[in-house]
Every structure is written in structure tokens, then in C-alpha cells.
Amino acid sequence: MNLSQVFAIVAFVAVCAAPLHAAEEAPSGPFVTQDSVDLAQFLWINRPIVVFADSPADPRFVEQMKFLEADLDALVQRDVVVLTDTDPAAKSALRTALRPRGFGLVLIDKDGEVKLRKPAPWSTREISRSIDKWPTRQQEIREKLGKE
């Protein structure tokens, strides 16, 4: 076996393994699990919902996550990604940009504008109704109806 054949086999294996590795790293559903997230990466693509708490054991945080997990389809239909930050000591970019105090729910539109801040958990139904009133969502609904 010559060097070019070995190189071809190695390249083939690398190309075949890349999609498997990418699939392992992809977030499941609308939840993004990254330590450092830049809100700019979601501009015009997704509507970030950021859930802050001082601890993952905060009862409000636990309740909010249950609400969000209960109706994933509604979040996916609205291009929502859920970002969480439960470590105030880490001083993440999300905390620096949005400056929460204790528990907080922040809804951000695709244009990057903070649309809503809530100090208490909201159900997915309440979140969906709020998003459906935003101009960007209204435009998406009109475009979708026009295509059908």
C-alpha cells in the first residue's frame, strides 16, 4: 500500500466521522448548552429566551425549566432557543449584557431587542402568546399563510 492510498483512506474515515461528531455536539431541541454564548450568533435566526438564577436548585428556575420542557413544539415553531445561566460568580457575557438580579426570564426578539423581562416563571403558553404579538412574528405568520 503506497502513501497516496493511505492518505485516501485516512481522508475517507475523517469525512465519514465528521457528521457523527457534529451530531453528538448538536443541542437537543431548543436548549443550547454552551458555556460562552454570544447573543449576536442568534440575530435574525432565533429568539433567545434567557433564564437566569443564582443556583440550578432555585425553585423558580426549576419551575421555569419544567414549563419550557412541557411544550417544546411551541418553542420550536417560534424559532426559540433557551439559554440558561445559574452561576452568578462566573460573570458570563449573558450576565454582563442583561444584568439580572436573582431569578429572571428575558425574552429577546430576532432583531436582538429585549422584549420582556420577568422576575417570575412564565408558562410556555404565556411566552408563546407574547411572542406572537411581536412584529417580526406577525410578519412570519403572514408569510407562512401566503405560501399555503
Stockholm file with secondary structure:
# STOCKHOLM 1.0

chainA/1-148         MNLSQVFAIVAFVAVCAAPLHAAEEAPSGPFVTQDSVDLAQFLWINRPIVVFADSPADPRFVEQMKFLEADLDALVQRDVVVLTDTDPAAKSALRTALRPRGFGLVLIDKDGEVKLRKPAPWSTREISRSIDKWPTRQQEIREKLGKE
#=GR chainA/1-148 SS CCHHHHHHHHHHHHHHHHHHHHHHHSCSTTBCCCSSCCGGGGTTTCEEEEEECSSTTCHHHHHHHHHHHHTHHHHHHTTEEEEEECCGGGCCHHHHHHCCCSSEEEEECTTSCEEEEESSCCCHHHHHHHHHTSHHHHHHHHHHHHHC
#=GC SS_cons         CCHHHHHHHHHHHHHHHHHHHHHHHSCSTTBCCCSSCCGGGGTTTCEEEEEECSSTTCHHHHHHHHHHHHTHHHHHHTTEEEEEECCGGGCCHHHHHHCCCSSEEEEECTTSCEEEEESSCCCHHHHHHHHHTSHHHHHHHHHHHHHC
//
